[in-house]
Amino acid sequence: MKRVFEEISDDEWENHSFKPSRVFNKNPNPPPPIESFAFASQTHSALSDHSSDDCVEIQRLDHDSNLEDHDVEPEDAGPVNRARRFIVDDDEDDEEEDVKDGDETGFEEVFDVESSEEEELQEDDVVGKALQKCAKISAELRKELYGSSGASCERYAEVEASSVRIVTQNDIDVACGVVDSDFQPVLKPYQLVGVNFLLLLQRRGIGGAILADEMGLGKTIQAITYLTLLKHLKNDPGPHLIVCPASLLENWERELKKWCPSFSVLQYHGAARAAYSKELSSLSKAGLPPPFNVLLVCYSLFERHSVQQKDDRKILKRWHWSCVLMDEAHALKDKNSYRWKNLMSVARNAKQRLMLTGTPLQNDLHELWSMLEFMMPDLFATEDVDLKKLLNAEDRELIGRMKSILGPFILRRLKSDVMQQLVPKIQRVEYVIMEKQQENAYKEAIEEYRAISRARIAKLSASDLNNIVGIIPRRQISNYFVQFRKIANHPLLVRQIYDDDDVVRFAKRLHSMGVFECTLDRVVAELKNYSDFSIHQLLLRYEITGGKGTLSDEHVMLSAKCQALAELLPSLKRSGHRVLIFSQWTSMLDILEWTLDVIGVTYRRLDGSTQVTERQNIVDDFNNDTSIFACLLSTRAGGQGLNLTGADTVVIHDMDFNPQIDRQAEDRCHRIGQTRPVTIYRLVTKGTVDENVYEIAKRKLTLDAAVLESGMDVGNGHDTSEKTMGQILSSLLMG
Ligand SMILES: Nc1ncnc2c1ncn2[C@@H]1O[C@H](COP(=O)(O)OP(=O)(O)OP(=O)(O)O)[C@@H](O)[C@H]1O
C-alpha cells in the first residue's frame, strides 16, 4: 500500500483545537472534533473585520495567543511565519494612558536623575541605559535592605526575614482578621520575606515587582496577604485587578475568600460577565467607584478584538487600579503581542504592576525583558529596538549584569533553598523504541521529504545549498518537523492506514449522507488531510463500515509510548501511585483516552475545551477521590497554576521545546501539600526528533539557571548546542 504523507499545514497541528471544519454541514448532531484546514480562513476573517485605521503594525504570529486556555496555541519553538496584525484599541479612553507612574507613585524620585555617565552611553544602547537606571534604584533598595553591608547581597532569597521586616506574622493575623475566624493563616518564613519584599517596593514607590518563586511555594498566598496588608496598613482597599489563566479563576476566588474574607471579589467571566457588564459599565462611566475590592479576569479578555471585549477593556480603563496583578505572568513574554499591548493599556495607570510567575525565563533574555518592560514601562522601554539582537543569550557579561541589577525587583526562591522538607522530585527519561510499523512510517516520511528536498536542491545554485533553510520554505520546515513529531508520538496522527481509495469511498458515503455541505471533490480533499485517527472517529460517529472500517484496540497500541504506558501504568497503580499525564496536543489526549480505556484504568481529563466552571471540579474530584487513578491534561490548559497534589507521578508524554512549560506541568503535584516523593517520567522516542527536542529543552534550562539562579555560568555545563528545527532537518534530510 502506498503510504501517504500529505502536506499538512502547521496551523492544523499546532492550533490543535480541532474545530469542526467549515465544510461540515451545520447539522444538529455535529461531527466529532476533527482536524481541519479552517484556520486560514479564520485568520483571514479575524483580520478583515477591522478597519484599517486600527492596524498599527504587522508582526509575526504571537506564539502565545490564546495561551491560557484554549489549547490552540502553536508550539513554542516553531518558527511560524504567519503574518498577523496587532491592533491596539483606539477608543476614547486611551488618553488616560498618558498618566505616568511617577505621577502617582513617586517613582521618578528614584530614577529620574540623568547622570553624566549615562549621557556618554551610545544613543542606541537602550539596554545599557535601562540597566544603568535600574542599577540606581537597585542600589537604593539594597541600602534600605542591608544597610552598609548591601554590596555583597544580591538576592532577597539570601536574607533573613528579620532584616527586611516591615510586618510580622502578628500584623498578618490582625490584617486577615483571624481573631474572628476559624481559619488561622500562618505564612512560612520565606513567605513572610516575600510579603515584606512587596511592601518594601511599594513603600519605595516602585511601580512593579516580579514574584518568581518556584512553582508551588505559595505565590498566590503571598500576593493575597500583600493586598490585605495594603488595605490594613496603607488604607488602600483597591480596586485591584487580578489577571490569570482561565483554569485558575476559581482557585483565586477560593484563596481570596479564605485568606482575605473581608475583600469583596468579583469574577468577571462567563455568566458573571453577562450579569455584571451593564452595571460596571454605567458605574465606570459615571465616575463611581467599582463595587468590589478585587476583580478577577482571565488573559483572554485582552486577546481578542470583539466588540464585547473592547467594551470590557473600556470599563477596566476607566477605573484607576491600585494593583494590577498578573498570575502566570510569563504570558506577557512577547511585547508585540496583542495580549501584552491591550493589558498594558489597562495596567499602565495602576499604582503597581505585580507579576507572579514560577518560570520567568521561558526562552530568551528578550522575553524576560518584555516582562520587565511590562512591570516598569518607563524604565525598561525600548520602543522599536530589536531586542532579539541586543539580548544575545550567549552574552555572558550581559547575563551577569542583568542578574545582579534585577535582583531587587525579582524575588525568586527555589524549593531547594527554602523547603528542605519538601519531598524529593525524581526525574526519569524513558527512551522508548519504535516497533517495525511505527519505525517504517517514520522512515518513509523521511524518505518522502528527502526526495522533495533533493528535487528542490537540483533547481538551486551552489550558494544556497548549505542549509535546508535556504532550500525549503520556513513554513514547510515547520510542517515537516511537526509531521515527524506526530509519527514519533503516535502513527495514528498521520494517515498511513487509510489509502486514497478508502478516502474517496468514505467521502462518497459521507457526502451522500449530507455530512458535508460542499462538493464531493472538496470532501475528498478535506479527508485526505485527515489523520488515521480522525478518519476512524468520523467512521465511528457515522457508523460507516465496509472497506477497512474503524480501527481496533491493537492500533492504539502501535506507538512505542503507548506500549510503555501499558507497562508503566498498571505497575504504578499496583504500588498505590496516582498519575498526571500531559500532552501538548488534544488529538494525542484523545488517543491517550483510548489507550487508558484499553489498559483499564480510571481517569479524568482537562484541556482547553473543558468548561472553565468545570475545571476546578475536575481538580477537586481528582484530589479527593483516590479511586481515580489518572488525570489527562493538556500542557497548556492544565499545566499552569493547578494544585493536583492527589498525584505523585507525572508523565510528560510529549515534551515541549520550551522546558519551562513542562516544568510547570511537573510542579502541579510537586508543591506544598505533597507528602510523597514525586517521580517525573519523560517519554522520548529513540531515533526520532523527540531526542532533539529533549536536547534543546536541556539547553534552555541552563540559560534559566544562569540568569535567575546563582552558581551556574552560561557557557559551562551545556554540551549540547542548540539546534534549530532547520538544522535538525538539515541533518535528517540532507545528511
Ligand atoms: N502558608 C501556607 N499555609 C498553608 N497552605 C499553603 C501556604 N502557602 C501555600 N499553601 C498552599 O500550597 C499550595 C500551593 O500554593 P500556590 O498555588 O499559591 O503556589 P504558587 O507558587 O502560586 O504555584 P504556581 O506557580 O504553580 O501557580 C496551595 O494549595 C496553597 O493553598
The ligand as a Gaussian input file, in Angstrom:
#p B3LYP/6-31G(d) Opt

LIG

0 1
 N        1.409000      29.187000      54.325000
 C        0.622000      28.260000      53.816000
 N       -0.154000      27.510000      54.600000
 C       -0.957000      26.557000      54.087000
 N       -1.056000      26.284000      52.766000
 C       -0.301000      26.998000      51.946000
 C        0.573000      28.017000      52.421000
 N        1.188000      28.558000      51.342000
 C        0.726000      27.919000      50.270000
 N       -0.171000      26.978000      50.633000
 C       -0.863000      26.039000      49.711000
 O        0.123000      25.495000      48.850000
 C       -0.405000      25.279000      47.553000
 C        0.469000      25.976000      46.518000
 O        0.336000      27.364000      46.621000
 P        0.134000      28.313000      45.350000
 O       -0.873000      27.737000      44.430000
 O       -0.068000      29.687000      45.847000
 O        1.573000      28.196000      44.703000
 P        2.179000      29.025000      43.524000
 O        3.555000      29.433000      43.912000
 O        1.239000      30.103000      43.091000
 O        2.268000      27.904000      42.416000
 P        2.222000      28.016000      40.816000
 O        3.451000      28.733000      40.372000
 O        2.210000      26.598000      40.406000
 O        0.958000      28.743000      40.456000
 C       -1.834000      25.819000      47.591000
 O       -2.683000      24.732000      47.784000
 C       -1.845000      26.733000      48.791000
 O       -3.117000      26.840000      49.382000

